[in-house]
């Protein structure tokens, strides 16, 4: 589905990571049987180094709440002006009620504020933006989008394919009605036949597997990513009638540096326009990876952007799904450096 939406813009982005840092080097014995050559190869090729992991008491809701409170303290709005909360996560506090409603209570928002969760992972930030922009097309004025995951809680700590890859993070983005905003463009795709390539078995009510942890078919996910993503970027550029040279940055889902570099090469995109440093600093943070990458690259405390930027945001993965947005980050947009959540 391709859609052009108007009268909406991102006004602020905040991201939060937990306190605990785990380095890949510290796990060489546990994950790679002491093979330092393998560790160095993985660090160089895939870009893995460190990741931030939530403790047993800290949830995605806590990280996103921390981001939301910082955003409300910094953005020029009152909490009573919020018309909706969209919470995107695959690691909620409960199956019911939704994280959005719990967040509504923690923030003490007005009763006319709509709340709902969206179950989405790697492409979830773009899907959440699409939902927020759609609400603003239909009467809403201020939408708070919270996106995050604590995937570390569902991976096998001894699985060398997944354990060193995933970190935890939560974000909050303010999207506002803006008559002066330039049009934004969205493309959304699904390939449900590949759902088993990235899955958390026994996490719902279809109990047909003995698996207790997240399963990822790395080869299939890699092939899917480098096949679909270059086409997706070309598609949204054509849809928006833009040239790739006019784009300041493409913020991909931070799956790993190797995937991002492969996608950039297929697009003849200078690698500095496709930031991937976030992976080595924070790991793959699932739905939060795009806002975290933006905050890591562009964030500054108590400052706005130096200039208006033309960006593409593109997520891909679990579902299988992929989604892209071409939009402006205005000079007045508040983008914070990543914040640290102080665990209780």
C-alpha positions as CSV (number, residue, x, y, z in Angstrom):
1,X,0.0,0.0,0.0
2,X,1.3,3.4,-1.0
3,X,-0.1,6.6,0.7
4,X,0.6,10.3,0.6
5,X,-0.3,12.1,3.8
6,X,-0.4,15.8,4.7
7,X,-0.6,18.3,7.5
8,X,1.5,16.3,9.9
9,X,5.1,16.5,11.2
10,X,7.4,15.0,13.8
11,X,8.0,17.6,16.6
12,X,10.2,15.6,19.0
13,X,11.9,12.2,19.4
14,X,13.3,10.8,22.6
15,X,14.8,7.4,23.2
16,X,15.8,5.6,26.4
17,X,18.1,2.6,27.0
18,X,18.7,0.6,30.2
19,X,21.7,1.0,32.5
20,X,23.3,-2.4,32.1
21,X,25.9,-2.8,29.3
22,X,27.1,-6.1,28.0
23,X,30.1,-6.3,25.7
24,X,30.5,-9.1,23.2
25,X,34.1,-9.6,24.3
26,X,32.9,-10.5,27.8
27,X,30.9,-13.4,26.3
28,X,33.5,-14.9,24.1
29,X,33.9,-18.0,26.3
30,X,30.2,-18.4,26.8
31,X,29.1,-17.9,23.2
32,X,32.1,-18.8,21.1
33,X,34.0,-21.3,23.2
34,X,36.9,-18.8,23.6
35,X,37.4,-18.4,19.9
36,X,38.6,-14.8,19.7
37,X,39.1,-14.9,16.0
38,X,35.4,-15.6,15.5
39,X,34.6,-12.8,17.9
40,X,36.8,-10.4,15.9
41,X,35.3,-11.5,12.6
42,X,31.7,-11.0,13.9
43,X,32.5,-7.7,15.4
44,X,34.0,-6.4,12.2
45,X,31.6,-7.9,9.7
46,X,28.2,-7.6,11.5
47,X,29.1,-4.6,13.7
48,X,28.3,-6.1,17.0
49,X,30.1,-4.8,20.1
50,X,27.9,-3.7,23.0
51,X,24.2,-3.8,23.9
52,X,22.1,-2.4,26.7
53,X,19.9,-5.0,28.6
54,X,17.0,-4.3,30.9
55,X,17.1,-6.0,34.3
56,X,14.3,-8.4,35.3
57,X,12.1,-5.7,36.8
58,X,12.4,-3.2,33.9
59,X,10.0,-3.5,31.0
60,X,9.4,-1.9,27.6
61,X,6.7,0.2,29.3
62,X,9.2,1.6,31.8
63,X,11.6,2.7,29.0
64,X,8.9,4.3,26.9
65,X,7.4,6.0,29.9
66,X,10.8,7.5,30.7
67,X,11.1,8.8,27.1
68,X,7.5,10.1,27.2
69,X,8.0,12.1,30.4
70,X,11.2,13.6,29.1
71,X,9.5,14.6,25.9
72,X,6.6,16.2,27.6
73,X,9.0,18.1,29.8
74,X,10.9,19.4,26.8
75,X,8.3,19.8,24.0
76,X,6.0,22.9,23.9
77,X,2.8,21.1,24.6
78,X,0.8,20.2,27.7
79,X,-0.2,16.6,28.4
80,X,-3.8,17.6,28.2
81,X,-3.4,18.4,24.5
82,X,-2.6,14.8,23.6
83,X,-5.4,13.2,21.6
84,X,-4.0,9.7,21.2
85,X,-1.3,7.3,22.4
86,X,-0.1,4.6,20.0
87,X,2.1,2.0,21.7
88,X,4.1,-0.2,19.3
89,X,5.7,-3.3,21.0
90,X,5.9,-7.1,20.9
91,X,7.0,-7.3,24.5
92,X,4.1,-5.6,26.5
93,X,3.7,-5.8,30.2
94,X,0.5,-7.9,29.8
95,X,-1.6,-9.5,27.0
96,X,-4.3,-7.3,28.5
97,X,-4.7,-4.5,29.2
98,X,-2.6,-2.7,26.6
99,X,0.5,-0.8,27.3
100,X,-1.0,2.3,25.9
101,X,-3.7,2.3,28.6
102,X,-1.2,1.7,31.4
103,X,0.9,4.6,30.0
104,X,-2.2,6.8,29.9
105,X,-2.7,6.2,33.6
106,X,0.9,6.8,34.5
107,X,0.9,10.1,32.6
108,X,-2.5,11.1,34.1
109,X,-3.9,12.0,30.7
110,X,-7.4,13.2,29.8
111,X,-10.2,10.7,29.4
112,X,-10.8,11.8,25.8
113,X,-7.3,10.6,24.8
114,X,-7.6,7.5,22.6
115,X,-5.2,4.6,23.4
116,X,-4.2,1.4,21.6
117,X,-1.3,-1.0,21.1
118,X,0.1,-2.1,17.8
119,X,1.8,-5.5,17.7
120,X,4.7,-4.9,15.4
121,X,8.5,-5.3,15.5
122,X,11.2,-4.3,13.1
123,X,8.9,-2.3,10.8
124,X,6.9,-1.1,13.8
125,X,8.1,2.5,14.0
126,X,7.1,3.3,10.4
127,X,3.8,1.5,10.9
128,X,3.2,3.6,14.1
129,X,4.1,6.8,12.3
130,X,1.6,5.9,9.5
131,X,-1.1,5.4,12.1
132,X,-0.3,8.7,13.8
133,X,-0.3,10.6,10.6
134,X,-3.6,9.0,9.6
135,X,-5.2,10.1,12.9
136,X,-4.0,13.7,12.2
137,X,-5.7,13.5,8.8
138,X,-9.0,12.9,10.6
139,X,-9.2,15.5,13.4
140,X,-6.5,14.7,15.9
141,X,-4.0,17.5,16.7
142,X,-1.3,15.8,18.9
143,X,-0.4,12.1,18.9
144,X,2.2,10.4,21.1
145,X,3.9,7.4,19.5
146,X,5.7,5.1,21.9
147,X,7.8,2.4,20.3
148,X,10.0,-0.1,22.1
149,X,11.0,-3.7,22.9
150,X,12.9,-5.7,25.5
151,X,13.8,-8.6,23.2
152,X,16.6,-9.7,25.5
153,X,14.0,-11.2,27.8
154,X,12.9,-13.7,25.1
155,X,16.3,-14.8,23.7
156,X,18.3,-17.9,24.8
157,X,21.3,-16.4,26.6
158,X,23.4,-19.3,25.3
159,X,22.3,-18.9,21.6
160,X,25.2,-17.3,19.8
161,X,22.9,-16.4,16.9
162,X,20.5,-14.2,18.9
163,X,21.9,-13.5,22.3
164,X,24.6,-11.1,21.2
165,X,22.4,-9.4,18.7
166,X,19.4,-7.9,20.6
167,X,19.4,-5.0,23.0
168,X,16.5,-3.1,24.7
169,X,15.2,0.4,24.2
170,X,12.0,2.5,24.4
171,X,11.2,5.7,22.5
172,X,8.6,8.5,22.4
173,X,7.8,10.6,19.4
174,X,5.4,13.5,19.2
175,X,3.6,14.0,15.9
176,X,1.5,17.1,15.5
177,X,-1.0,18.6,13.1
178,X,0.8,21.1,10.9
179,X,-0.8,22.9,8.0
180,X,2.6,24.1,6.8
181,X,4.1,20.6,6.8
182,X,5.2,19.2,3.4
183,X,3.5,16.0,2.3
184,X,4.9,12.7,3.7
185,X,5.0,9.4,1.8
186,X,4.5,5.9,3.1
187,X,4.8,2.4,1.6
188,X,3.7,-0.6,3.6
189,X,4.3,-4.3,2.7
190,X,3.8,-7.8,4.1
191,X,4.9,-11.3,3.3
192,X,3.1,-13.4,5.9
193,X,4.2,-16.7,4.3
194,X,7.6,-16.1,5.9
195,X,6.3,-15.7,9.4
196,X,8.2,-18.7,10.8
197,X,11.6,-17.2,9.9
198,X,11.5,-14.9,12.9
199,X,9.1,-16.0,15.7
200,X,8.7,-16.3,19.4
201,X,7.0,-19.7,19.7
202,X,4.6,-20.5,22.6
203,X,4.2,-16.8,23.3
204,X,0.4,-16.9,22.7
205,X,-2.3,-19.5,22.6
206,X,-1.1,-21.8,19.7
207,X,1.1,-24.1,21.8
208,X,2.5,-26.4,19.1
209,X,6.2,-26.1,19.8
210,X,8.7,-27.0,22.5
211,X,10.7,-23.9,21.8
212,X,11.0,-21.4,24.7
213,X,13.0,-18.7,23.1
214,X,13.0,-16.4,20.1
215,X,13.8,-18.3,16.9
216,X,15.5,-16.6,13.9
217,X,16.4,-18.2,10.6
218,X,19.3,-15.8,9.9
219,X,19.9,-16.8,6.3
220,X,16.3,-16.3,5.3
221,X,16.0,-13.0,7.1
222,X,19.2,-11.8,5.5
223,X,18.1,-12.8,2.0
224,X,14.7,-11.2,2.6
225,X,16.3,-8.0,3.8
226,X,18.7,-7.5,0.9
227,X,16.1,-8.4,-1.7
228,X,13.2,-6.3,-0.5
229,X,14.8,-3.2,1.0
230,X,16.6,-1.8,-2.1
231,X,13.4,-2.3,-4.0
232,X,11.4,-0.6,-1.2
233,X,13.7,2.5,-1.3
234,X,13.5,2.8,-5.0
235,X,9.7,2.4,-4.8
236,X,9.2,5.2,-2.3
237,X,11.6,7.5,-4.2
238,X,9.6,7.0,-7.3
239,X,6.3,7.4,-5.5
240,X,7.4,10.7,-4.0
241,X,9.1,11.8,-7.3
242,X,12.4,12.3,-5.5
243,X,16.0,11.5,-6.4
244,X,18.1,9.5,-3.9
245,X,20.7,12.3,-4.0
246,X,18.1,14.7,-2.4
247,X,17.9,12.5,0.7
248,X,20.1,13.5,3.6
249,X,19.8,10.2,5.5
250,X,18.1,6.8,5.2
251,X,17.6,5.4,8.7
252,X,17.2,1.7,8.3
253,X,16.1,-0.7,11.0
254,X,19.3,-1.4,12.7
255,X,19.4,-5.2,12.1
256,X,23.1,-5.3,11.8
257,X,25.8,-3.3,10.0
258,X,26.4,-6.0,7.4
259,X,22.8,-6.0,6.2
260,X,22.7,-2.1,6.1
261,X,26.0,-1.9,4.2
262,X,24.7,-4.5,1.6
263,X,21.5,-2.6,1.1
264,X,23.4,0.7,0.7
265,X,25.8,-0.8,-1.8
266,X,22.9,-2.1,-3.9
267,X,21.5,1.5,-3.9
268,X,24.8,3.1,-4.7
269,X,24.2,5.1,-1.5
270,X,27.2,6.6,0.3
271,X,27.5,4.7,3.6
272,X,27.5,7.9,5.7
273,X,23.9,8.5,4.5
274,X,22.9,5.1,6.0
275,X,24.0,5.3,9.7
276,X,24.6,1.9,11.3
277,X,26.8,2.9,14.3
278,X,23.8,2.4,16.6
279,X,24.1,-1.4,16.2
280,X,27.6,-1.6,17.7
281,X,26.5,0.8,20.6
282,X,23.1,-0.6,21.5
283,X,22.5,-3.8,19.5
284,X,19.4,-4.5,17.4
285,X,16.6,-2.9,19.5
286,X,13.8,-4.2,17.3
287,X,11.0,-1.6,16.9
288,X,13.0,1.1,18.7
289,X,16.0,0.8,16.5
290,X,15.0,3.6,14.0
291,X,14.2,6.3,16.6
292,X,17.2,5.3,18.7
293,X,19.4,5.5,15.6
294,X,18.0,9.0,14.9
295,X,18.7,10.1,18.4
296,X,22.2,8.7,18.3
297,X,23.1,10.4,15.1
298,X,21.2,13.7,15.4
299,X,20.4,14.1,19.1
300,X,21.7,17.0,21.2
301,X,20.4,18.0,24.6
302,X,18.1,21.0,24.6
303,X,18.9,21.8,21.0
304,X,17.0,21.6,17.7
305,X,18.3,20.4,14.4
306,X,20.7,22.7,12.6
307,X,18.7,22.5,9.4
308,X,15.6,20.7,7.9
309,X,16.5,17.2,6.7
310,X,14.9,15.0,4.1
311,X,15.0,11.5,5.4
312,X,13.7,8.0,4.6
313,X,12.9,5.7,7.5
314,X,12.7,2.1,6.6
315,X,12.0,-1.0,8.8
316,X,12.1,-4.6,7.8
317,X,11.8,-8.0,9.6
318,X,9.4,-9.9,11.7
319,X,6.1,-10.6,10.0
320,X,7.6,-10.7,7.5
321,X,7.0,-7.1,6.9
322,X,8.7,-4.0,5.6
323,X,7.7,-0.3,5.6
324,X,9.2,3.0,4.5
325,X,8.4,6.6,5.1
326,X,9.8,9.6,3.2
327,X,9.4,12.8,5.3
328,X,11.0,16.0,6.6
329,X,12.6,16.4,10.0
330,X,12.2,20.1,10.5
331,X,14.8,22.4,11.9
332,X,12.6,23.0,15.0
333,X,12.3,19.2,15.7
334,X,13.6,18.3,19.2
335,X,15.8,15.2,19.0
336,X,17.4,14.2,22.3
337,X,20.5,12.2,22.8
338,X,19.7,8.7,24.1
339,X,18.7,8.8,27.7
340,X,19.6,6.3,30.4
341,X,16.9,4.7,32.5
342,X,17.9,4.4,36.2
343,X,16.6,1.0,37.3
344,X,14.8,0.9,40.6
